[in-house]
């Protein structure tokens, strides 16, 4: 007596749907990851200027400008940084910015980043 085996596996349509989903996720990651890598560069700039004693507002701005150039930070300019007097004779350096990544046509992903540090 012959028994009929139940077929198992994915159909062609199922494989195509899985490929489309994987492709969409890959495209999204290729657009979003650079925004976060750029933000990591900015975080390292804030860590570096917090460790150094700068003195004046002009010295802090010069240090920021030099580090933006060395780290090749995109979409953030030195004019985006705000330097204000902080507590205990320090300077408070802040940066609030949005990064946008175009996914397709008029569909964008927006990420909001905020950084702040007190500099002596």
Secondary structure, 3 states (H helix, E strand, C coil): CCCCCCCCCCCHHHHHHHHHHHHHHHHHHHHHHHHHHHHHHHHHHHHHHHHCCCCCHHHHHHHHHHHHHHCCCCCCCHHHCEEEECCCCCEEEEEEEEEEEEEECCEEEEEEEEEEEEEC
